[in-house]
């Protein structure tokens, strides 16, 4: 069993660097001095299987030792800080030159592990590895931990059946218990000392073994968040030692989505902790509230937490053949971002309803209410033209339709039936990202509530840094953005509309100048029509008292943008592992998980190294608005497993060369039946080819920044500016001409110039 995992792990490391983060490039103690050109000495190869060597946590680590042919196995000696620990390592029955063991009792800080040939004379050789152990409460690399930080409420931690809070780090006692799956399809407590329940179900694993459906469930706290590890346990139910008899030697890390801004330990999801489909097939399941974006969107903390949770699994259970990620929305984002930032954490992924990352979504979503406010005020002034939902879509890029009700219709009676994606999916998220007064978390009130900076940027202030005003630095910028440019070129809007839109679109105020939100975001304020502010206009630079004046745009902190890139919060496409990007097609519902995001992720892969062959895009249709959604994830797991087995068998073929036949761009009907599969399924989206079968079946939309001339990747925070006169001379406006009066307004709107998106992001670091 151990040998099979080793060969697959090595294969993936060769073809995709999927395990390289945990491999120490150890320097032998007898290495040749600088300038020596003699052949390198063959030596021990030490691999820390549970985490990168400098990111150990929880006082233990699983380590593999490859013994060179010139060394007899009985000559191997392992010491930790001078103490002999050779007995902790046992031979791999399938690989006679490899030892593996779990080192326990590591001291906090650096621990020196030495693997040597215990033979006197000139033949001695050794490799030294430094294991840097960190507290299980964290942090490792994410910087000072967030304060205030509220521990989970009794009801929330009860979802994981955990006891009381033990300390200021929100620690709780680690608990192991057992569940069984009933024949009625639910979970029930299992007591190993009682007779087998009559309603206990059985399950057949991927290996073809039919076993009692009993699960060992471990819960506790890691990095201040609640974690969970679950695995089938049909043969024995020991509290201290996992039963791995039915484990299929694969690990699923379940990443959860949502939108949160921190300060809370979290509310764990029972269905994800005990992911039934995975458990039924024999997968082990890892989960943490620290990798739930509904609690926070600091993906440095999230990546750190994931590394620590996997460390726990590998150290306490075993090293899996491979780890596959799964999760929707923010759970999909985490797979893309962590695959880039932490090679070896996951070896494959099934991102569902994904975006390439979080922070670049704020770029165009931050435009939503600026544009909605401009169009709504036109309607309120008697201009019925802006009740046309297709026209609104032409400005915002996102879908709009009269087939879906406006969720705030009672507050906007001047609009006909229908809505935009901005209105129904994204309303309220700009305040949550930008307004320091708006957010909250369970249990935080009084002075802590008032003094806390409730923004995404405040949540990740260790990344973005502090601005001169004392608040977190921000990446949001719309200087030079020409809203509706493509609509102007297409003749969809007039020059007067283009000029007025851009002149008064404005931007967002700086944090010190923002006030608390109104109705509907603060429901208690909905008793007075004076407090209705669906657009958060009180926090915009637009002046209601002078609605025709040019409204100032908002400029980002340039260092914050560079930090977002350098920290890895931006997915720049450096991802090599197999990924099946799957989503139900939800454009008709104005759902926030808009479908062009899968292709934005693909283009970033292409922009990075010209290759996106590791990413597969699948869409599955939905019958009606709000109708049943077929889950294609089980099929994705099947294909991922076949893909990974192919890599194991033929590592030299690489990720692309090992694709199984089903690992191809595809689209499916409402019942999950294949409509079309092929390399040309999505033609016409990222190329100039004729629209593919899937492209025609599932129309994609854009964003306000793409309409303004930006790329599909959506990753330009701050555009490079060109003078307005130069843009005219360069033909940016085609055959469109402006009057002298219009030119004067546009010059005032864009005093520093307009965006030249062909030059990319002005603050993207050169080394990317």
ABEGO torsion letter per residue (X at the ends): XAAAAAAAAAAAAAAAGAAAAABBBBBBAABBBBGBABBBBBBBBBBBAABBAAABBGGBBBBBBBBBAABBAAABBBBBGGBBAAAABBBBAABAABBBBBBBGBBBEBBBBBBBBBBBEAABBBBBBBBBBBBAAOBAAAEBBBOBBBBBBAAAAAAAGBBBBABAAGBBBBBBBBBBBBAAGBBBBBBAABBBBAABBBBBBAAGBBBBBBBBBBBEBBGGBBBBBBBBBAABBBAABBBAAABAGBBBBBBBBEBBAEGBAEBBBAAAABBAAAAAAGBBBBBBAAABAAABABAAAAAAAAAAAAAAAAAABBBBABBBBBEBEAAAAAAAAAAAABBGABABBBBBGBBABAAAAAAAAAAAAAAAAAAAAAAAAGBAAAABAAAAAAAAGBBBBAABBBAAAAABAABBBEBBAAAAAABGAAAAAABAAABBBBGBBEAAAAABBBBAAAAAAAAAEBBAAGBBBBABBABGBBBGAAAAAAGABBAAAAAAAAAAAEBBBBAAABBBBBOAABAAAAABAAABBAAGAAABABBAABAABBBBBBBBBAAAAAAAAAAGABBAGBBABBBBBBBBBAAAAGBABBAAAAAAAAAAAAAAAGBAAABBBBBBBBABBGBBBBBAAAAAAAAAAAAAAAAAABAAAEAAAABBAABBBBBBBAAGBBABBEAAAABGAABABBBBAAAAABBBBBBAAAAAGBBAAGABABBBBBBAAAAAAAGAAEABBBBAAAAAAAAAABAAEBBBAAAEBAABBAAX
